[in-house]
Every structure is written in C-alpha cells, then in structure tokens.
Amino acid sequence: MSHLTFVGLGLCDEHGMSIRGLNLAREVDCVFAEFYTSLMPQLEIRNLERLIGKPVLVLERGDVEERADHMIFEKVRGRKAAFLVPGDPMMATTHVDLRLRAEKAGIKTKVIPGVSIFSGVCALTGLQAYKFGRTVTLPYIDTGKLPESPYDHVKANLGIGLHTLVLLDLVAERNYYMTIKEGLEYIRKVEVQRGEHVVSERRLMVGVARAGADDATVKAGTMSELLAWDFGGPPHSLIVPSQLHFMEAEALKILAGASPEAVKGYVST
C-alpha cells in the first residue's frame, strides 16, 4: 500500500514539528518538503535531515503543481512517504490539491497538523481567534493595477466587526518576501483610488514579523507608526483589527506596544 502523510513543520525551524510528525518522518521510506508557500526563517535543511535521520528531497512549485506524477507519486508507489510543509499542511490550497490528486492516484493520505500563522498571530497579539473574518493575501504585482479585492474583504470584515489577517505575498524563486511597509503602502494606494475610508493614517494596525521565532516582533499602532517601524527580516504579516474586546485592547498595549491613544475608540462597550 502506498501512503503519503502531510506533516506540518510549524513557523520557524525544524523544532516546530510535533513529536508525532517527527516520529512519522523517521519511520517512512522517503521524505519530501517544500518551502515555496512560506518562509521558515531559521530552518536549515541539513539540520532537518540530521533530526529525522534521512535525506529530504526539497521540491519547487513546479514539481508539486505540474510534475507531481513523476516527482512524487512514482516515488511513493508501494512505499510510505512524508511531505513536510511550513505551518499547517492544509492551510495552502496547493497542498489540498496535491492530497486530492494523490488519493485519485491510489495513494492513501493523512495529515499531521502543525502550528500555523493563523494561531501564531493570536498567540503573539492576544487578539481572539473567533473574532477574525476572512483572511486576505496581498499579491505581488511588479507592474499594472493593484487588485482591489483584498481592500473589499477588509471592508466587509470591518463592516461586521471582525478582524482581518492580511498575508503578504512571497516569491521564493526570486527571494522576494513582501514587507509590512510594502503591504501598508499597497492598502494605502487602493484607499487613495477608492476613497471609501476603510483605512487612514490613524487607523489601528498590527504588524507581526517572524512569528514563532525567538526574535519574533509584534507592533500595534497607527498606520503611520507602523510605516516607520523596523520589523526586521521576513516573513511579515498584517492585522487590521475591528472593534476590540477590552482584554484584546489591553493585550495590544502590553504585548504589542500599542499606545492608549492608538486603541482609543476601538474598544467595544
């Protein structure tokens, strides 16, 4: 029987993998991994291979999305394999797609979850998970008009009192990782074009950098404050908070350095 298990690596390095995931990786016949869906800032392949005791075949986007039959499925036939991915395995649609294709090809699959940015930002900021609405991604655009759908989704979330997690695009092949400053400038440009007052220079925002790492950085403040803040290296994420529970407001002040003025007016009564 052919088996392919998707294992979440967590957010920072190889030590974010669960014990269950580590044991599975040590037991299987072969191990694949990809790092094009997210950056793990402190992970080194040689350390990962040393930890699990076997070589890791790192796949590129095309290997997974276009050449999976040859690069993965043929190698898994009659064997047990692990596919290591950043964060939580099924948070990226490319992994869901790969799992479905594997099942259709007669390869049994299962998932061992990992810590994701969705839980990571709540841990770092103190914002409550059930108060987040639809997550949006700001896409990398080198030329042409900026897509406005992220702006629309932020507006819709704010309209029903929900926070928005804004993921910032990356192009691993080009070593490009969108920064918080670039993300804010993206949103600001769309605001200028639309003029619907979804965001402003004084709008409360939260920036998160390198979630899960020892040097993780989280800062809450106005858009102007975040544009001037040095968040350091990638990966970066943004949060657009809506109305805050009083405990969320206190958490942003204590855990994310928000000033009383920055959160004033956002606390639900």
Secondary structure as GFF3:
##gff-version 3
##sequence-region A 1 269
A	DSSP	beta_strand	3	8	.	.	.	ID=ss1
A	DSSP	three_ten_helix	14	16	.	.	.	ID=ss2
A	DSSP	alpha_helix	19	27	.	.	.	ID=ss3
A	DSSP	beta_strand	30	34	.	.	.	ID=ss4
A	DSSP	alpha_helix	45	52	.	.	.	ID=ss5
A	DSSP	beta_strand	56	59	.	.	.	ID=ss6
A	DSSP	alpha_helix	61	65	.	.	.	ID=ss7
A	DSSP	alpha_helix	68	68	.	.	.	ID=ss8
A	DSSP	pi_helix	69	73	.	.	.	ID=ss9
A	DSSP	alpha_helix	74	76	.	.	.	ID=ss10
A	DSSP	beta_strand	80	85	.	.	.	ID=ss11
A	DSSP	three_ten_helix	89	91	.	.	.	ID=ss12
A	DSSP	alpha_helix	93	104	.	.	.	ID=ss13
A	DSSP	beta_strand	108	112	.	.	.	ID=ss14
A	DSSP	alpha_helix	117	125	.	.	.	ID=ss15
A	DSSP	three_ten_helix	129	131	.	.	.	ID=ss16
A	DSSP	beta_strand	136	138	.	.	.	ID=ss17
A	DSSP	alpha_helix	149	159	.	.	.	ID=ss18
A	DSSP	beta_strand	164	168	.	.	.	ID=ss19
A	DSSP	beta_strand	170	171	.	.	.	ID=ss20
A	DSSP	three_ten_helix	172	174	.	.	.	ID=ss21
A	DSSP	beta_strand	176	177	.	.	.	ID=ss22
A	DSSP	alpha_helix	180	194	.	.	.	ID=ss23
A	DSSP	beta_strand	204	209	.	.	.	ID=ss24
A	DSSP	beta_strand	217	222	.	.	.	ID=ss25
A	DSSP	alpha_helix	223	228	.	.	.	ID=ss26
A	DSSP	beta_strand	236	240	.	.	.	ID=ss27
A	DSSP	alpha_helix	246	256	.	.	.	ID=ss28
A	DSSP	alpha_helix	260	263	.	.	.	ID=ss29
###
